[in-house]
Amino acid sequence: MEPDGTGVWRELLDDFQKKHPNVRVRLVEGPPATDAREEMYSSSFLSGDAAYDIVYADVIWIPKFAAAGWLMDLTGLVSPADREDYLPADLEAGMYHGRLYRVPAYTDAGVLYYRKDLVPQPPATFDQLADLSERLKTQDRYGFLWQGKQYEGLVTVYLETLWGFGGDWIDGETRRVFLDSPEALEALEFLRKAIGTISPPAVTTYAEEETRLLFQNDRSVFLRNWPYVWTLLEQTLRKDGRAGVAPVVHAPGHSSASTLGGWGFAISRFTQNPDAARQLVEFLTRPEQLSRIQLRLGRIPARKRLVPPEFAPILKSARVRPEIAEYAQASDILQRWLSAALTGRVTSKTALLKATRETRALLGDVR
């Protein structure tokens, strides 16, 4: 998993081992980058070894891993009471072809942070966001920060913009691709036109932390990011009431929809320790353990009872990314062409037509 900077994961594993003295758990700390850890798991699975009994899994990995036959079916591991307690979208994100392969631990969804001292009421529409950003930006303060680097974060930002305009990317059931729609062009043009006007020219190189640090240091009016930022703002902008959180914006006549993120635990089909693996997954996903992670890391548990009230309506409307086995390839196509348009190498229309053609070829959508 990601580096255990606070040591809280090791504390939890120590507690588990005290309760199960015959079980030893080895925590493998990988790179911070999600895609790098996905590669570590994939390489292990492709070789057929049992290097990892348990997979700390991003929501977008499950279709690929399950379709490849790398994960154990965990449908019977979650009790009816727990099913009722989990957020429905997080359970859905752990399923493939009607079977559960990932037990949810933490949920995530894109949110809009804003400066309450500058904006009494957060914007609801794209036009309101653009207007307030333009009026309130200064020489030292940007209007709107978002993740424009070529990586999965750019896909999540674009999807929220696309859904906000009433469009869609891929239908996971029919495998139809919709990137050649007017809504897809409107969404990309909104982001492209923001660069150098309400957003910094360098936004095409920013990921989560670059944008979070700028916002935290009074360098922006608005920030699109994830709920973990709320905890990190506690001793800065939140301390004197200058930070607020709101749903991402949308076009008139449409609804706000955040991209669902989050992490959970799956079990390798190659494990030689299935009983111990199940015990550990059950232990780590109990409310008391999730609460400790929430307190130390600011992660929001995927259990309804533990969701902070300010994030509840946002998570309720969060949408799952396409549940297809070829998700990684489809995302790579979209990332490349979005980045090409945002950095001025091609027009938005060309980028989307190219992305549409490549994605349809990948998924067999022959329209």
C-alpha positions as CSV (number, residue, x, y, z in Angstrom):
1,M,0.0,0.0,0.0
2,E,1.1,3.7,0.1
3,P,3.9,4.6,2.5
4,D,2.6,4.4,6.1
5,G,3.7,8.0,7.0
6,T,1.8,8.2,10.3
7,G,2.5,4.6,11.4
8,V,-1.2,4.0,11.9
9,W,-1.4,1.0,9.6
10,R,1.4,-0.8,11.5
11,E,-0.4,0.0,14.8
12,L,-3.5,-1.7,13.4
13,L,-1.6,-4.7,12.2
14,D,0.1,-5.0,15.6
15,D,-3.3,-5.1,17.3
16,F,-4.5,-7.7,14.9
17,Q,-1.5,-9.9,15.5
18,K,-2.0,-9.7,19.3
19,K,-5.5,-11.1,18.8
20,H,-4.2,-13.7,16.3
21,P,-0.7,-14.7,17.6
22,N,-0.4,-17.5,15.1
23,V,-0.7,-15.0,12.1
24,R,2.1,-12.8,10.9
25,V,1.3,-9.9,8.6
26,R,3.9,-8.3,6.3
27,L,3.0,-4.8,5.2
28,V,4.6,-4.0,1.8
29,E,4.9,-0.2,1.4
30,G,4.9,0.7,-2.3
31,P,5.3,4.0,-4.2
32,P,2.8,6.8,-3.5
33,A,1.6,6.7,-7.1
34,T,-1.5,4.5,-7.4
35,D,-0.6,3.3,-10.9
36,A,2.8,2.1,-9.8
37,R,1.3,0.0,-7.1
38,E,-1.2,-1.4,-9.5
39,E,1.7,-2.5,-11.7
40,M,3.3,-4.3,-8.7
41,Y,0.2,-6.3,-8.1
42,S,-0.4,-7.0,-11.7
43,S,3.2,-8.3,-12.2
44,S,2.8,-10.6,-9.2
45,F,-0.5,-12.0,-10.4
46,L,0.8,-12.5,-14.0
47,S,3.6,-14.6,-12.6
48,G,1.1,-16.7,-10.6
49,D,2.9,-16.3,-7.3
50,A,1.5,-15.6,-3.9
51,A,3.6,-12.5,-3.0
52,Y,0.4,-10.6,-1.9
53,D,-2.4,-12.4,0.0
54,I,-4.4,-9.2,0.3
55,V,-4.8,-6.4,-2.2
56,Y,-5.3,-2.8,-1.0
57,A,-7.4,-1.9,-4.0
58,D,-8.5,1.3,-5.7
59,V,-12.1,1.3,-7.0
60,I,-10.9,1.2,-10.6
61,W,-8.8,-1.9,-10.3
62,I,-11.6,-4.4,-9.6
63,P,-13.0,-5.0,-13.1
64,K,-9.6,-5.7,-14.5
65,F,-8.4,-7.9,-11.6
66,A,-11.6,-9.8,-11.3
67,A,-12.0,-10.4,-15.1
68,A,-8.4,-11.8,-15.1
69,G,-9.4,-14.3,-12.4
70,W,-6.9,-12.8,-9.9
71,L,-9.3,-12.2,-7.0
72,M,-11.3,-14.4,-4.6
73,D,-15.1,-14.0,-4.5
74,L,-15.9,-12.3,-1.2
75,T,-19.7,-12.2,-1.7
76,G,-20.3,-14.2,1.4
77,L,-17.8,-12.4,3.6
78,V,-20.0,-9.3,4.1
79,S,-23.0,-9.8,6.5
80,P,-26.5,-8.4,5.6
81,A,-26.0,-5.8,8.5
82,D,-22.7,-4.6,7.0
83,R,-24.2,-4.4,3.5
84,E,-26.8,-2.0,4.9
85,D,-24.1,0.0,6.6
86,Y,-21.9,0.5,3.6
87,L,-22.5,3.3,1.1
88,P,-24.3,1.6,-1.9
89,A,-21.9,3.1,-4.5
90,D,-18.9,1.8,-2.7
91,L,-20.3,-1.7,-2.6
92,E,-21.2,-1.4,-6.3
93,A,-17.6,-0.4,-7.0
94,G,-16.3,-3.6,-5.5
95,M,-18.5,-5.8,-7.7
96,Y,-18.0,-7.5,-11.0
97,H,-20.7,-9.4,-12.8
98,G,-22.8,-9.5,-9.7
99,R,-20.2,-10.8,-7.3
100,L,-18.3,-8.9,-4.6
101,Y,-14.5,-8.9,-4.9
102,R,-13.5,-5.9,-2.8
103,V,-14.8,-5.1,0.7
104,P,-15.0,-1.3,1.0
105,A,-12.9,0.6,3.5
106,Y,-12.7,4.3,2.5
107,T,-14.7,6.3,0.2
108,D,-13.8,9.4,-1.9
109,A,-15.5,11.9,-4.1
110,G,-14.5,15.1,-5.9
111,V,-15.5,18.2,-3.9
112,L,-15.3,22.0,-4.4
113,Y,-13.4,23.9,-1.7
114,Y,-13.9,27.6,-1.5
115,R,-12.9,30.7,0.5
116,K,-15.8,31.5,2.7
117,D,-14.4,34.9,3.6
118,L,-14.5,35.8,-0.1
119,V,-17.5,33.8,-1.3
120,P,-20.5,33.8,1.1
121,Q,-22.4,31.2,-1.0
122,P,-20.5,28.7,-3.1
123,P,-21.3,28.6,-6.9
124,A,-23.7,26.0,-8.2
125,T,-23.0,26.3,-12.0
126,F,-20.0,26.5,-14.3
127,D,-20.9,30.1,-15.2
128,Q,-21.1,31.1,-11.6
129,L,-17.7,29.5,-10.8
130,A,-16.1,31.2,-13.8
131,D,-17.6,34.6,-13.0
132,L,-16.6,34.5,-9.3
133,S,-13.1,33.2,-10.2
134,E,-12.6,36.0,-12.7
135,R,-13.8,38.7,-10.3
136,L,-11.9,37.5,-7.2
137,K,-8.6,36.5,-8.7
138,T,-5.6,38.8,-8.1
139,Q,-2.0,39.0,-9.1
140,D,-1.2,36.6,-6.2
141,R,-4.4,34.5,-6.1
142,Y,-5.8,32.2,-8.8
143,G,-9.5,31.7,-9.3
144,F,-9.8,28.0,-9.7
145,L,-7.4,25.1,-9.2
146,W,-7.9,21.6,-10.4
147,Q,-5.8,18.5,-11.4
148,G,-4.7,18.9,-15.0
149,K,-1.7,16.7,-15.2
150,Q,-1.8,13.7,-17.5
151,Y,-2.9,11.0,-15.1
152,E,-6.0,9.4,-13.6
153,G,-6.8,12.6,-11.6
154,L,-7.4,14.5,-14.9
155,V,-9.9,11.8,-15.9
156,T,-11.8,12.3,-12.6
157,V,-11.9,16.1,-13.1
158,Y,-13.1,15.8,-16.7
159,L,-15.8,13.3,-15.8
160,E,-17.2,15.6,-13.2
161,T,-17.3,18.4,-15.8
162,L,-18.7,16.0,-18.5
163,W,-21.5,14.7,-16.1
164,G,-22.2,18.3,-15.0
165,F,-23.0,19.1,-18.7
166,G,-25.2,16.1,-19.0
167,G,-22.8,13.9,-21.0
168,D,-21.2,10.5,-20.4
169,W,-18.0,8.7,-21.3
170,I,-18.6,4.9,-21.6
171,D,-21.7,2.8,-20.7
172,G,-20.2,-0.1,-18.8
173,E,-23.0,-2.5,-19.8
174,T,-23.4,-1.7,-23.5
175,R,-19.7,-0.6,-23.9
176,R,-20.9,2.3,-26.0
177,V,-18.6,5.4,-26.2
178,F,-20.1,8.9,-26.1
179,L,-17.0,11.2,-26.4
180,D,-18.1,12.6,-29.7
181,S,-21.2,14.3,-28.1
182,P,-21.7,18.1,-27.8
183,E,-21.6,17.7,-24.0
184,A,-18.2,16.1,-24.2
185,L,-16.9,19.1,-26.2
186,E,-18.5,21.6,-23.9
187,A,-16.8,20.0,-20.9
188,L,-13.4,20.0,-22.5
189,E,-13.7,23.5,-23.7
190,F,-14.7,24.7,-20.2
191,L,-11.4,23.3,-18.8
192,R,-9.3,24.5,-21.8
193,K,-10.6,28.0,-21.6
194,A,-10.0,28.1,-17.8
195,I,-6.2,27.7,-18.4
196,G,-4.4,31.0,-18.3
197,T,-7.6,32.9,-17.4
198,I,-9.2,31.7,-14.1
199,S,-6.7,28.8,-13.7
200,P,-2.8,29.1,-13.8
201,P,-1.1,28.1,-17.1
202,A,0.8,25.5,-15.1
203,V,-2.4,23.7,-14.0
204,T,-1.7,21.1,-16.7
205,T,1.2,19.9,-14.6
206,Y,-0.6,19.8,-11.2
207,A,-1.8,16.8,-9.3
208,E,-3.7,16.8,-5.9
209,E,-0.9,18.0,-3.6
210,E,0.3,20.9,-5.8
211,T,-3.2,22.3,-5.9
212,R,-3.9,21.6,-2.2
213,L,-0.8,23.5,-1.1
214,L,-1.6,26.5,-3.3
215,F,-5.1,26.7,-1.9
216,Q,-3.9,26.2,1.7
217,N,-1.5,29.0,1.3
218,D,-4.1,31.6,0.2
219,R,-3.3,31.2,-3.5
220,S,-6.7,30.4,-4.9
221,V,-10.4,31.1,-4.4
222,F,-11.6,27.7,-5.4
223,L,-10.1,24.2,-5.4
224,R,-11.4,20.9,-6.8
225,N,-9.9,18.1,-4.8
226,W,-10.8,15.2,-2.5
227,P,-12.1,15.0,1.1
228,Y,-8.7,14.3,2.7
229,V,-7.9,18.0,2.2
230,W,-10.6,19.0,4.7
231,T,-8.5,17.5,7.6
232,L,-5.3,19.2,6.4
233,L,-7.1,22.6,6.3
234,E,-8.1,22.2,10.0
235,Q,-5.1,24.2,11.3
236,T,-5.0,26.8,8.5
237,L,-8.0,28.0,6.6
238,R,-10.6,26.1,8.7
239,K,-9.2,27.5,12.0
240,D,-10.6,30.9,11.4
241,G,-13.6,29.9,9.2
242,R,-12.1,30.8,5.9
243,A,-12.7,27.5,4.1
244,G,-15.9,25.8,3.0
245,V,-16.8,22.7,1.1
246,A,-19.5,22.2,-1.5
247,P,-20.5,19.9,-4.4
248,V,-18.8,20.3,-7.7
249,V,-20.6,22.6,-10.1
250,H,-22.9,21.7,-13.1
251,A,-24.7,23.3,-16.0
252,P,-28.3,24.7,-15.6
253,G,-30.8,21.9,-15.9
254,H,-28.3,19.2,-14.9
255,S,-27.0,17.9,-11.6
256,S,-23.8,17.8,-9.7
257,A,-22.0,14.4,-9.9
258,S,-18.7,13.7,-8.2
259,T,-16.3,11.0,-9.4
260,L,-16.4,8.1,-6.9
261,G,-13.0,7.1,-5.5
262,G,-12.0,5.1,-2.6
263,W,-10.1,2.0,-1.3
264,G,-10.9,-1.4,0.0
265,F,-9.5,-4.9,0.5
266,A,-9.5,-7.8,-1.9
267,I,-8.0,-11.2,-1.5
268,S,-5.7,-12.8,-4.0
269,R,-6.9,-16.1,-5.6
270,F,-3.4,-17.3,-5.3
271,T,-3.2,-16.9,-1.5
272,Q,-2.0,-19.8,0.5
273,N,-3.5,-18.3,3.6
274,P,-7.2,-17.7,2.8
275,D,-8.6,-18.0,6.3
276,A,-6.0,-15.6,7.8
277,A,-6.6,-13.2,4.9
278,R,-10.4,-13.1,5.5
279,Q,-9.8,-12.5,9.2
280,L,-7.6,-9.5,8.5
281,V,-10.0,-8.0,6.0
282,E,-12.8,-8.4,8.4
283,F,-10.7,-6.8,11.2
284,L,-9.5,-3.8,9.1
285,T,-13.0,-2.9,7.8
286,R,-14.7,-2.9,11.2
287,P,-16.0,0.6,12.3
288,E,-13.5,0.9,15.1
289,Q,-10.5,0.4,12.9
290,L,-11.9,2.7,10.2
291,S,-12.5,5.4,12.7
292,R,-8.8,5.3,13.8
293,I,-7.7,5.8,10.2
294,Q,-10.3,8.6,9.8
295,L,-8.9,10.4,12.8
296,R,-5.2,10.0,11.7
297,L,-5.4,10.3,8.0
298,G,-8.7,12.2,7.2
299,R,-10.0,9.3,5.1
300,I,-13.8,9.0,5.1
301,P,-15.0,5.5,6.0
302,A,-17.3,3.8,3.5
303,R,-19.8,3.1,6.3
304,K,-22.8,5.4,6.4
305,R,-22.6,5.9,10.2
306,L,-19.1,7.3,10.0
307,V,-19.5,9.8,7.1
308,P,-19.1,13.4,8.2
309,P,-22.4,15.3,7.6
310,E,-20.7,17.9,5.3
311,F,-19.7,15.2,2.8
312,A,-22.9,13.0,3.0
313,P,-24.9,14.7,0.2
314,I,-21.8,14.8,-2.1
315,L,-21.1,11.1,-1.6
316,K,-24.7,10.3,-2.1
317,S,-24.5,11.6,-5.7
318,A,-21.1,10.2,-6.5
319,R,-20.8,8.2,-9.7
320,V,-18.7,5.1,-10.4
321,R,-16.3,5.1,-13.3
322,P,-17.1,2.6,-16.1
323,E,-16.9,-0.9,-14.8
324,I,-15.0,-2.5,-17.7
325,A,-12.1,-4.9,-17.7
326,E,-10.2,-2.6,-20.1
327,Y,-10.6,0.4,-17.8
328,A,-6.8,1.1,-17.6
329,Q,-6.4,1.2,-21.4
330,A,-9.5,3.4,-21.9
331,S,-8.3,5.8,-19.2
332,D,-4.9,6.0,-20.8
333,I,-6.5,6.9,-24.2
334,L,-8.7,9.6,-22.5
335,Q,-5.8,11.0,-20.5
336,R,-3.5,11.4,-23.6
337,W,-6.1,13.2,-25.7
338,L,-7.4,15.4,-22.9
339,S,-3.8,16.5,-22.2
340,A,-3.1,17.1,-25.9
341,A,-6.1,19.4,-26.1
342,L,-5.3,21.2,-22.8
343,T,-1.7,21.8,-23.7
344,G,-2.7,23.2,-27.1
345,R,-1.2,20.4,-29.3
346,V,-4.6,19.6,-30.9
347,T,-8.1,21.2,-30.8
348,S,-10.6,19.9,-28.3
349,K,-12.8,18.6,-31.2
350,T,-9.9,16.6,-32.7
351,A,-8.8,15.3,-29.3
352,L,-12.3,13.9,-28.6
353,L,-12.8,12.4,-32.1
354,K,-9.4,10.6,-31.8
355,A,-10.2,9.5,-28.2
356,T,-13.6,8.2,-29.4
357,R,-12.1,6.3,-32.3
358,E,-9.5,4.6,-30.2
359,T,-11.8,3.8,-27.3
360,R,-14.4,2.3,-29.7
361,A,-11.7,0.1,-31.3
362,L,-10.6,-1.0,-27.8
363,L,-14.2,-1.9,-26.7
364,G,-15.6,-3.2,-29.9
365,D,-18.1,-0.4,-30.3
366,V,-18.5,-0.5,-34.1
367,R,-20.7,2.5,-34.6
